[in-house]
Amino acid sequence: MSSGLVALLDDIAALAKVAAASLDDAAGQAAKASAKAAGIVIDDTAVTPRYAVGFSADRELPIIGRIALGSLRNKLVFLLPAALLLALIAPWAITPLLMLGSLYLCFEGAEKVLELVGAHGADIEGEDASAGIDASQLENQKISGAVKTDFILSAEIMAITLASVSQSSFWTQALVLAVVGIGMTAFVYGIVALIVKADDAGVALAKNDHPVSSLFHLGRGTLPTGAEPNLADRLLRPLSKAFGRGLVVSMPVLLSVLSAVGTVAMLWVGGGILIHGFEGYGLSAVGHLIHDAAMASARPVPGLGAVVEWVVTAALSAVVGLAAGLATMIGVHFGAAPVLKLFRKNAPKTV
């Protein structure tokens, strides 16, 4: 019996080692997949704070929280099972679907580029559409719109993740998809919450004459009315007030920078997916041209060769993404839109 017990313990130890190795492998693959989806994450982080604009400060975090829960539901309840089912019954469809999703990224990126060079009335239209709606309805409307937008971005994140682990076992795929889904949601909406509340924190710092005393009174209520600033307060007050004013002034700039970076990243990621997808079908001319251009650009600067090669590859992939996005816009506006309009016009009206 003792020898049987030792053998059982050896088996358990062996299984534990295999499980640990699988977890390490899943963690590594999740990190790689998250890096590939960075462009979508940046754009999501830049776009989401606008859904909390126009509400009172006490409603901002609850709104972000509800959007985050909706995003998590999108990823874990709908997209994760769909991705696993797709990997089981139609793995050949992963690349075409990934390329289709990349066209959406390119379309969105191209639209944002065009917004920078021309007038855009979406904000005014949005304001008109929200006129006459009470605060609760408007909040639900904003959250619903944010969750719907998140569904598309989440689908692309999960598709990129699935493509990166397509050769792994079913359970590894499931674990990686879950880890990426939860991790991306926590990261994006954690950053969004910090961005949304940064201006409030800045205003509080700019008005606070007791920066040190307030810090030591955290959790014990507010300072007594009329309390005099101590020496530490007087010394730190100019810095804390300046930092607070800087936060308030810098947040619009930060959001603009994030939006610009997100747009470039969407075009780069979308273009890169299209290039690699076409290479999988034997159409590798564009990929070879970009690779040759990147290698040629890196040769004059051997010390920074890898960095230059990456920058050139990303830039040219973004150019491809922009071209694909503009072509998609033309197809949507002059092809799909007129057909849909005609269909709706001729559709029988219901009473």
JOJOQUI-V541453 format. One record per backbone hydrogen bond with DSSP energy under -1.0 kcal/mol. CO is the residue of the C=O (numbers start at 1). NH is the residue of the N-H. Records with the same first field share a line. If there is no record, write none. Layout:
BEGIN
CO=NH + NH
END
This chain:
BEGIN
1=5
2=6
3=7
4=8
5=9
6=10
7=11
8=12
9=13
10=14
11=15
12=16
13=17
14=18
15=19
16=20
17=21
18=22
19=23
20=24
21=25
22=26
23=27
24=28
25=29
26=30
27=31
28=32
29=33
30=34
31=35
32=36
33=37
35=38
37=41
38=42
39=43
40=44
41=45
42=46
43=47
44=48
47=50
48=51
49=52
52=55
56=59
59=63
60=64
61=65
62=66
63=67
64=68
65=69
66=70
67=71
68=72
69=73
70=74
71=75
72=76
73=77 + 78
74=79
75=80
78=82
79=83
80=84
81=85
82=86
83=87
84=88
85=89
86=90
90=93
91=94
93=97
94=98
95=99
96=100
97=101
98=102
99=103
100=104
101=105
102=106
103=107
104=108
105=109
106=110
107=111
108=112
109=113
110=114
111=115
112=116
121=125
122=126
123=127
124=128
125=129
126=130
130=133
134=138
135=139
136=140
137=141
138=142
139=143
140=144
141=145
142=146
143=147
144=148
145=149
146=150
147=151
148=152
149=153
150=154
151=155
152=156
153=157
154=158
155=159
156=160
157=161
158=162
159=163
160=164
165=168
169=173
170=174
171=175
172=176
173=177
174=178
175=179
176=180
177=181
178=182
179=183
180=184
181=185
182=186
183=187
184=188
185=189
186=190
187=191
188=192
189=193
190=194
191=195
192=196
193=197
197=201
198=202
199=203
200=204
201=205
202=206
203=207
210=214
211=215
212=216
215=218
217=220
224=227
230=234
231=235
232=236
233=237
236=240
237=241
238=242
239=243
240=244
241=245
242=246
243=247
244=248
245=249
246=250
247=251
250=254
251=255
252=256
253=257
254=258
255=259
256=260
257=261
258=262
259=263
260=264
261=265
262=266
263=267
264=268
265=269
266=270
267=271
268=272
269=273
270=274
271=275
272=276
273=277
274=278
275=279
276=280
278=283
279=282
282=284
284=288
285=289
286=290
287=291
288=292
289=293
290=294
291=295
292=296
293=297
294=298
295=299
298=301
301=304
304=308
305=309
306=310
307=311
308=312
309=313
310=314
311=315
312=316
313=317
314=318
315=319
316=320
317=321
318=322
319=323
320=324
321=325
322=326
323=327
324=328
325=329
326=330
327=331
328=332
329=333
330=334
331=335 + 336
332=337
335=339
336=340
337=341
338=342
339=343
340=344
341=345
342=346
343=347
END
